[in-house]
Amino acid sequence: MGAYRAIRHRLEEALPTGVHLRYAGRPWRASPSEGYPTAHIREQDRIVREALGSPPI
């Protein structure tokens, strides 16, 4: 989320009128991953599905 916070304003300025930016990622934490491989894979799958607009399984 650090990179998103750093460039969010630039992304929003570049968007055409009427298009909204939405964050799809992990909530802010000190650690960049979930900590366990299985939890990381599950969370990564959720993020990709949310970003692409796919329904959850």
NORHUVEN-V19407 format. One record per pair of residues at least 4 apart in sequence whose ideal C-beta (glycine too) atoms are under 7 Angstrom apart, sorted by the first residue. I is the first residue (numbers start at 0). J is the second residue. If there is no record, write none. Layout:
i: [I;I]
j: [J;J]
//
This chain:
i: [0;0;0;0;1;2;3;3;3;6;7;8;9;10;10;11;14;14;23;23;23;24;25;25;30;32;33;33;33;34;35;36;37;38;39;40;41;42;43;44;45;46;47;48;48]
j: [4;24;25;27;5;6;7;22;24;10;11;12;13;14;20;20;18;20;46;49;50;46;42;46;34;39;38;39;42;38;39;40;41;42;43;44;45;46;47;48;49;50;51;53;55]
//
